[in-house]
């Protein structure tokens, strides 16, 4: 087995451009999980993997694997090829095609065994990161099948059609000694700093809660201001104070969002008697997430008392922070230092990725390339082609370094 191999970045770009045409709309892509375009894309991936000499397996949920011949333990590289309802051309797709090229180039040149994968439904049409959750054993097929999209279609119904895909065949996670996911940053940190590579040291933890302020619904014309128990004013005050108080505990990567608001009765001439809302906060450290929780609760109780409201919370959906494998991070950092001197950093991913699920089964790390103006989940999403190429070369060099340590 050769100690090194060279990935073909021009071939990467050609395959990315070809995948972009499947479901293309304007400058973006519409390829939601299990849509016709998504199945077309997976069938195309099967063909490209087979052409590369990889053994293809598509499991019951539609995860597509390209495996090197033989049974030697392999490094798995990939991401997802489904998109948001109005998605960009690189979100997920970059990691999938980079995985294909790295597996293909290494196989051609006798390099270390590398497999590639496109996980299904990372974007959440039927459930959050459902393909990788199923594959890693966190979710059974029966549980996954209960998921429904916004139109009421169940996953069980959607996955019946496998036109142009091979019969289901499972792939064991035990086959792999690590996982690497290349991805666009989806934020503006690298682009604003003029940097080209982000080595992901951690993926943020996420806390999401549904909350409610309840006041008194009343006439907007006759209820004097000092007599009002306006639930929406309570929410406005909470948002303002949290911006001040959470900032005192925050790192540059810490974020919080009031993302969904439902006012009752939501009418022009009525003082809102109830405000239902979601509050989400993200950070790479569990202790800081706990500190933020305490500040949020205390501030909400304070605002409720001042505004003569009641405050309720309805449980917390919680995902813990995920740390990348130190060995993979070291290999990526060394490669980035050589190929992008002064233009790389170790950073935290503010978005959730399939890599977080795979960390439960094997060593994991991620590599980011810049998103122009920090735009993603949008037809305007883009990355400089030179950065896409550099990311591939950094990954190839890092893989060679890492695989040498695996014997």
N, C-alpha and C positions, 0 to 999 in steps of 0.2 A: 504493500500500500504506500502510495506517495505521501510525503509529508505535507505537501502543499498542492493547491490547484488554483487556477485563475478563472474567475467567473467572467462571462461575456456580457458586459453591460449594454451593448447595442442590441443583443438578442433579448435582454430584459425589456428594453424600451419597445421593441417590436411586439413582444407578447402583451405588454401593458396596453399598447395602442389597439391591438386586436381585441383584447377583452373589453376595452372601453366601448367598442362598437356594439356589443351585445347589451341591448337595453338603453342605448344612448338616446338622450334627449337634450338638445342644445349642447352646452358644454359639460353637462353632467350625465348621470346614469340613473335609471329607474329599474332596479333589479331586486325587489323585495323577496325574501325567502319563499321558495316554492312557487313563485310566479313563473310564467312561461320563460321569461328572460333568464331567470335564475337557473332553471333546469337546462336551458340552452348553454349557459355559461359553464355549468358543471359537466355537461357532455363535451364541451370544447376542452375543458381541463383534462378530462379522461383521455381524450385523443392526444393532447400534447404530452401528457405524462407517458402514455404508451409509446409515442414516437421517441421519447427520451430514453427508452429502455427500462423504465420503471414499472414495477408490478402494481396495478391499480386495484384498490378496494374501495367500495362505497358502502358504508354501513347503513343500517336500517333508517337512520335519521337523515341521511344524505351527506354526511361528512365524507369528503373525497380525499383519499390518501394515495400518494405515489411512493412506493417502497423500493429501495435498492434490492437487487437480487441477493439471495442468501438469507441467512438468519443472524448475521452479526448485529450486535446492538448498534443502533443508529441515533444520530441527532435529528430531532424533528424540527422543521422550520416551516412556518406558515402563518395564516391569519384567516380571514373570511372573505368571500366574494359576493355575499348579499349586500344590499344597500338600504339606506333610508328610503322612504317613499319619494323623496326628491334628494338624491344623494350625489356625492362627488365621485370622481373617477378613480381616486387613489385610496380612499378609506377602506382598508382591508385588502383591496386588490393588490396594492404594492407588496404587502407581506406574502401573499399567495404566490405571485409571480416571482418574487425574489427567492422564495423557497423552491419553486420549480427550477429556476436557473442554477441555484446553488447545488441542488441534488443532481441536476443534469450534468453540470460542469465537473463535479467531483467524480461522478460515475464515468464520464468520458476519459478523465485523466488519471483514474486509479486512486483518487483521493479517499478520504474517510467516508464511511457509509452515512449518507444524508437522506432523509425522507422529507416529503413535503405534504402539506395538508391545507384544504380549505374547509373550515368548520362551517356548519349550517346555522343560519338564523342568529348570528351575533347581534344583529341590530334590533331584535326583540319583537318581531311580528307576532310570534306565538309565546314568547317568554324570554327573559334576559339571558343572553349567552347560552341558549338552550342546547346547541350542538356540542359545545365543549363540556357543559355540565353533564350531559348524557354520557359522553365518551369517557369522562373521568370517573363515572360512577356516582356522582352527586345526585343524579336524577334518573329514575327508571324510565323505560319507554312508555309504560302505562301512565306514569305521572306526566311525562312530556305530552302525551297524546291529549291530555285534558286542556291544554292551552288553546285559546281562541284568539283570532285577530279581531279588529274593530268591527268587522262585518258579521261576526258570529261563526266564521268558518273555523273548525277545529283542526289542530295539527294532525289528528288521526285521519281526517278527510283529506287534508292537503297532501300528505305524503304518500297517498295511494298511487298517484301517478309518478312513474319512474321512467317515462319515455326516454329512450336513448341512453339510459344508465344501466350498468350491469346489475345483476341480482345482488341483494344485500349480502355483505360479508364483513364480519367483525374484525377489528384490528385491536390487539391488546396493547395497552399502555406499557406493559412490561417489555415491549420490544425496544423501548427508547431510553437513552441515558440522559436526555436533556431536551429542552425546548427553547427555541429562539423565535421571537416574533419581531419582524421589521414593520414599522408603521409610520405614517405621517404624524407629526406632533398633534395636530388639530388645535393647537393654541399658538400664541404669537411669541413665546419666549425666545426660541432660537432665531426666528426671523428678525425680531427687533434687535437682538444682540449681534446680528451679522454672523451667526454661527451655523455650522452645517450638520453636526452630529450631536444627538442626545443619547447618552447611555442611561437607561432607566434603572435607578437603584431601588425604586419602590413604586408600587401602584397604590393610590390613595385608598383609605377606608372611607366608606360612605354611610352616613346616617340620614334617614328620611322619616319625618313624622307628619302625620295629619293632625291639625290643631283647629280649635274653634274659639272665637270670642262671641259671647252672647250678651246683647244689651237689650234695648227696647225699641221695637218697631213703632214709628210714629209719623205724623204728618210733617212734611218738610217745610211747609209754609207757616205753620202755627206753633211749632215746637221751638221755643227759644233756645239759643245756643247753650246757655249755662244749665239748661234742664235736660239736655240730650244725653242718652246713653248709646252713643253711635259706635257700633261694632267696627265699622271700617276705620274710623278715626283711631280706635285702639290698634288696629293692624298697622296703620301708617306710623303711629308713635313707636310701636315695637320695631318696625323695620329701621327707623331712624336711629334708635338707641342701639340696636344690634350692630349697625354699621360702625358705630363709635366703639362699643365695648369689645366686640369680637376682634376688631383691628388691633387691639392692645395685646392679644394672644397669638395673632396670626403670623405665619411665615409668608413669604411671597407666593407660595403655592397653595395656601389655605383659602378656601372659598366657601361661601354660603349663599343660599338662594331661596327666596320665596317664589315658588315657581307656578303655583296654581291657586287661584282665588275664586271663591264662589260666594257672592253676596245674596242675602235674602232680605227683601224680595227682589232686589236688583231692578228697582223702578226709579224713574226720574224724580218723583215727588214724594218719596218715602225715605225716612231716615233708616238706614240698614239696621235690622235687629240682630243679624247674625252674619259672621264672616268665617267661612271655612277656608283653610289654606294649608298648603304644604310648606314645610321648611326642611331644607336639605343642607348638610354641611359635610365638607370633605377635607381630609388631611392625611398625611403619611404616617402619623403617630397616633396610636390608640389613646395615650394619655392626653394629648391635645384635644382629641375628639371628645373625651370626657369633660375636659375643662370647658369646651364650647357648649356642651350640653347643659352644664350647670349654669352658665351665664344666660343661656336662652331661657331656661326654666325660671330663673330668678327674675329676669327682665319681664317675661310675660306675666308673672304674678304681680309684679310691681305696677305694670301698665293697667292690668285688670282692676286693681284696687283704686288707682287714680281715676279711671274712667267709669267706675261703677259698673264694671262688666264681670262676667264669669269667664274663666279660661279653662278649657279642657284639652287633653291630648289623647290620641287614640293609638298608642303603641308605636314602636320604632322598628323600621326595617333597617337592619344593620349588616354591613359587609366590612370585615376587618381589613386593615392595610396589609398588603402583600409585599414581602421583601424579595428582591431578586437574589439569585444565587451568587455568592461572592466570587466563585471561580469564573463564571461566565462574565460577570461585571468586570473583573480584572482583565480578562482576555479582550473584551470589547474596548476597555479603556486604553490598553496598550496599543491596539490596532488603530483606534481613533487618534491617539497621540502621534503615531507615525504618519498616518495618511491625512489627518486634518489638524496639524499642529496649531494650537492657539484658537481653534474654531470648533471646540467641542466642550461638553460639560456632562457631569453626572447630574441627573435631575429626577424629579418625581412625576409620574404620569397622573394627571388630574382626571383622566377618563378611565373607565373600566375596560378591560380587554380579556380575550380568551386566555391569555397568559396567566391571569390570576387564578383561573380554575386549574390550569395545568400544574401550577406550583404545588398543589396538593399531592401530585403523583410523581413529580420529577423536578430536578433543578431547572430554573426558568430565568430568562432575562429578556429584555426588549431593547431595540435600537430605534431611535426616532430620527427622521429627517424633517427639515422645516416645512411648515405650511405657510404659503405666501399670505401675509397680512393676518395670519392666525385663523383663516376661514376654513371650516369643514362643515359636513352635513348640509351642503349647499352646492348648487351648480357652479358656483364661483370657486370652489375648492381647487387648488393647484399647488404644485411644487416644481421648482426649477429642475430641468432634466439632469443637469450636472449634479445636483444634490441626490437625485434618485440613483445615479450611477455610483457616486461616492459611497452612499449607504451600503450598496451591494458589495463594494470592494472592502469596506471596513468589516462587514459581516464575514466575508470569505476569509480574510486574514485572521479574524478572531476565532472562527471555527477551527482553522488549522492549529492555532495555538491551544485552544481548549481541548481538541481531540487528542493532541499529543499527551496531555495530562491524564487522559482516560485510558492510556495504554493501548 
